[in-house]
Amino acid sequence: MKFVLDVKESKVAMLMALLNDLPYVKTKRPTSNKAKVLKDVKEAVDELNMVLSGKLEARNADDLLNEL
């Protein structure tokens, strides 16, 4: 099973040391590209949730495509 954790930068070293001491846990830091993609996806999901809850107005797909 895989987990993605969001940890304060000041606590990363302590958490990584703890996880590395566990023989049944493998740790791997994401590459900068992968970290950026994960961040972008999270932002997109957050924005979608805001649209669905009515806190943000959605854009028309035709308007978006015309802008590109």
Secondary structure, 3 states (H helix, E strand, C coil): CCCCCCCCHHHHHHHHHHHHCCCCCCCCCCCHHHHHHHHHHHHHHHHHHHHHCCCCCCCCHHHHHHHC
